[in-house]
Amino acid sequence: MIEEDNQETTVRRALRRPPPNLRRLARTRARGMPPKVAAKSAAAKRPPPFLQKTWEMIEEPTTNNTVSWTDGGRSFCVWRPDVLQTDLLPRYFKHNNYSSFVRQLNTYGFRKVNPDRWEFAQENFLRGNKDEMLKIVRKRPAKKEEKPAG
């Protein structure tokens, strides 16, 4: 009899308590945020991995002969693309293709500053201001229009 009462009480408690996803939803609504906005703001606390790794590579003092910040700190320069490709890219990324690295920079809004050297800038990628990287968003490719069959 006592065992049945305990089971019945446990079942009643479980029925009264909302599932975890609904509790989370209630908390985000209580904060005044729609659930999708709350999820995005939690994910937005860290910059994308590509930007973090690039930042770390530039900040590393031992890499200054290969890649470093320019004097003003508003851009960085790749002084030795050959060394970057063979030594640094495999250390920080899953590839060693310099053109893929440059293409990735372009998707995040980096532009080549000086046509005579590999200097790149992005308005929110600044020396000493890592928090600004949170504002950098990857550009999505434009959708291609489908041609009608025929």
Protein Blocks (a to p, Z undefined) as FASTA:
>chain_A
ZZmmmmmmmmmmmmmpccfklmmmmmmmmnopafklmmmmmmmmpccfklmmmmmmmmpm
klmmmoccdfkopaccdfblmlmmmmmmmmmmccfcfklmmmmmmmnopacfblkbccdd
dfklcghilmlmmmpccddddddddddeZZ
